[in-house]
Amino acid sequence: MRELKFALICKEVILNRFECDNYEEANKLARASHGDEAFAVDSTNYKTAIGDSYINGKFYHMSEEGTLE
């Protein structure tokens, strides 16, 4: 089975990235490590980095100028 890539989100910020084979397990890991506000989002098809944002279902990257892209 192919490993999926997940972004660990809390308060609209990507705190970590990790691989897992299913969403339910990834979400449990997110909540166990960062509390009930945290959740996992499948980011397999997106270029994401720690510190990027996840707002209203979309990933955003913070540019060097401080704007969201």
FIDRENKE-269413 format. One line per 5 residues: number of its first residue (from 1); their letters; for each residue x, y, z of N, C-alpha, C. Coordinates in nm, 2 decimals, always signed. Example, Ala and Ser with C-alpha at 12.3 -4.5 7.8 and 13.67 -1.06 7.14 Angstrom:
FIDRENKE-269413
1 = as = +1.32:-0.57:+0.78:+1.23:-0.45:+0.78:+1.32:-0.33:+0.78 ~ +1.28:-0.22:+0.71:+1.37:-0.11:+0.71:+1.29:+0.00:+0.79
This chain:
FIDRENKE-269413
1 = mrelk = +0.08:-0.12:+0.00:+0.00:+0.00:+0.00:+0.09:+0.13:+0.00 ~ +0.05:+0.22:-0.08:+0.13:+0.35:-0.09:+0.10:+0.43:+0.03 ~ +0.21:+0.49:+0.09:+0.20:+0.58:+0.20:+0.15:+0.72:+0.15 ~ +0.06:+0.77:+0.22:+0.01:+0.91:+0.19:+0.09:+1.01:+0.28 ~ +0.10:+1.13:+0.23:+0.16:+1.24:+0.30:+0.06:+1.32:+0.37
6 = falic = +0.07:+1.35:+0.49:-0.02:+1.43:+0.57:+0.05:+1.56:+0.63 ~ -0.03:+1.66:+0.64:+0.01:+1.78:+0.71:-0.06:+1.78:+0.84 ~ +0.01:+1.81:+0.95:-0.05:+1.82:+1.08:-0.09:+1.97:+1.10 ~ -0.21:+2.00:+1.11:-0.26:+2.14:+1.12:-0.31:+2.17:+1.26 ~ -0.28:+2.28:+1.31:-0.34:+2.33:+1.44:-0.34:+2.49:+1.43
11 = kevil = -0.46:+2.54:+1.45:-0.48:+2.69:+1.44:-0.44:+2.74:+1.30 ~ -0.47:+2.67:+1.20:-0.45:+2.71:+1.06:-0.30:+2.71:+1.02 ~ -0.21:+2.65:+1.10:-0.07:+2.64:+1.06:-0.02:+2.50:+1.05 ~ +0.06:+2.47:+0.95:+0.12:+2.33:+0.94:+0.23:+2.32:+1.05 ~ +0.21:+2.23:+1.14:+0.32:+2.21:+1.25:+0.41:+2.10:+1.22
16 = nrfec = +0.37:+2.01:+1.13:+0.45:+1.90:+1.10:+0.40:+1.83:+0.97 ~ +0.48:+1.75:+0.91:+0.45:+1.67:+0.79:+0.49:+1.53:+0.82 ~ +0.41:+1.43:+0.78:+0.44:+1.29:+0.80:+0.37:+1.20:+0.71 ~ +0.42:+1.08:+0.70:+0.36:+0.97:+0.61:+0.28:+0.88:+0.70 ~ +0.17:+0.83:+0.64:+0.08:+0.74:+0.71:+0.00:+0.67:+0.61
21 = dnyee = -0.05:+0.55:+0.64:-0.12:+0.47:+0.53:-0.27:+0.50:+0.53 ~ -0.33:+0.58:+0.63:-0.47:+0.61:+0.62:-0.50:+0.73:+0.71 ~ -0.61:+0.80:+0.67:-0.65:+0.93:+0.73:-0.68:+0.91:+0.88 ~ -0.76:+0.81:+0.91:-0.80:+0.79:+1.05:-0.68:+0.78:+1.15 ~ -0.58:+0.71:+1.11:-0.46:+0.69:+1.19:-0.38:+0.83:+1.20
26 = ankla = -0.37:+0.89:+1.08:-0.30:+1.02:+1.08:-0.37:+1.12:+1.17 ~ -0.51:+1.13:+1.17:-0.58:+1.22:+1.25:-0.56:+1.19:+1.40 ~ -0.56:+1.06:+1.43:-0.53:+1.02:+1.57:-0.40:+1.07:+1.62 ~ -0.30:+1.05:+1.53:-0.16:+1.10:+1.57:-0.16:+1.25:+1.59 ~ -0.23:+1.32:+1.50:-0.23:+1.47:+1.51:-0.29:+1.51:+1.65
31 = rashg = -0.40:+1.45:+1.68:-0.47:+1.49:+1.81:-0.39:+1.44:+1.93 ~ -0.33:+1.33:+1.92:-0.25:+1.28:+2.04:-0.13:+1.36:+2.06 ~ -0.07:+1.42:+1.96:+0.05:+1.50:+1.98:+0.03:+1.65:+2.00 ~ -0.09:+1.70:+1.95:-0.11:+1.85:+1.96:-0.25:+1.88:+2.01 ~ -0.33:+1.79:+2.07:-0.45:+1.82:+2.13:-0.57:+1.81:+2.03
36 = deafa = -0.69:+1.84:+2.09:-0.81:+1.82:+2.01:-0.84:+1.92:+1.90 ~ -0.76:+2.03:+1.90:-0.78:+2.13:+1.79:-0.70:+2.08:+1.67 ~ -0.61:+1.99:+1.68:-0.52:+1.95:+1.57:-0.59:+1.85:+1.48 ~ -0.55:+1.85:+1.36:-0.61:+1.75:+1.26:-0.51:+1.73:+1.15 ~ -0.53:+1.62:+1.08:-0.44:+1.58:+0.96:-0.52:+1.61:+0.83
41 = vdstn = -0.44:+1.65:+0.73:-0.49:+1.68:+0.60:-0.40:+1.61:+0.50 ~ -0.46:+1.53:+0.41:-0.38:+1.47:+0.30:-0.32:+1.58:+0.22 ~ -0.18:+1.57:+0.22:-0.11:+1.67:+0.14:-0.02:+1.61:+0.03 ~ -0.06:+1.48:+0.00:+0.02:+1.41:-0.10:+0.04:+1.48:-0.23 ~ -0.06:+1.55:-0.28:-0.05:+1.62:-0.41:-0.01:+1.77:-0.40
46 = yktai = +0.03:+1.81:-0.28:+0.06:+1.95:-0.26:+0.20:+1.97:-0.21 ~ +0.27:+2.08:-0.25:+0.40:+2.11:-0.20:+0.37:+2.20:-0.07 ~ +0.40:+2.14:+0.04:+0.38:+2.21:+0.17:+0.50:+2.20:+0.26 ~ +0.51:+2.30:+0.35:+0.62:+2.30:+0.44:+0.57:+2.34:+0.58 ~ +0.65:+2.31:+0.68:+0.62:+2.35:+0.82:+0.61:+2.50:+0.82
51 = gdsyi = +0.51:+2.55:+0.88:+0.49:+2.70:+0.89:+0.40:+2.75:+0.79 ~ +0.37:+2.68:+0.68:+0.27:+2.72:+0.58:+0.13:+2.72:+0.65 ~ +0.03:+2.78:+0.58:-0.10:+2.79:+0.64:-0.20:+2.70:+0.57 ~ -0.31:+2.66:+0.64:-0.42:+2.58:+0.58:-0.55:+2.66:+0.63 ~ -0.61:+2.73:+0.53:-0.72:+2.81:+0.56:-0.84:+2.78:+0.47
56 = ngkfy = -0.95:+2.75:+0.53:-1.07:+2.72:+0.46:-1.05:+2.62:+0.35 ~ -0.98:+2.51:+0.38:-0.96:+2.40:+0.29:-0.85:+2.42:+0.19 ~ -0.77:+2.52:+0.20:-0.67:+2.54:+0.10:-0.53:+2.57:+0.17 ~ -0.42:+2.52:+0.10:-0.29:+2.54:+0.15:-0.24:+2.67:+0.10 ~ -0.16:+2.74:+0.19:-0.10:+2.87:+0.15:+0.05:+2.87:+0.20
61 = hmsee = +0.13:+2.93:+0.12:+0.27:+2.94:+0.16:+0.30:+3.09:+0.19 ~ +0.37:+3.11:+0.30:+0.40:+3.25:+0.34:+0.53:+3.29:+0.27 ~ +0.52:+3.40:+0.19:+0.63:+3.44:+0.11:+0.73:+3.52:+0.20 ~ +0.85:+3.54:+0.15:+0.95:+3.62:+0.22:+0.90:+3.76:+0.26 ~ +0.81:+3.81:+0.18:+0.75:+3.95:+0.20:+0.64:+3.94:+0.31
66 = gtle = +0.61:+3.82:+0.35:+0.50:+3.81:+0.46:+0.36:+3.80:+0.40 ~ +0.35:+3.77:+0.28:+0.21:+3.76:+0.22:+0.18:+3.61:+0.19 ~ +0.06:+3.57:+0.19:+0.02:+3.43:+0.16:+0.01:+3.41:+0.01 ~ +0.06:+3.30:-0.03:+0.06:+3.27:-0.18:-0.02:+3.14:-0.20
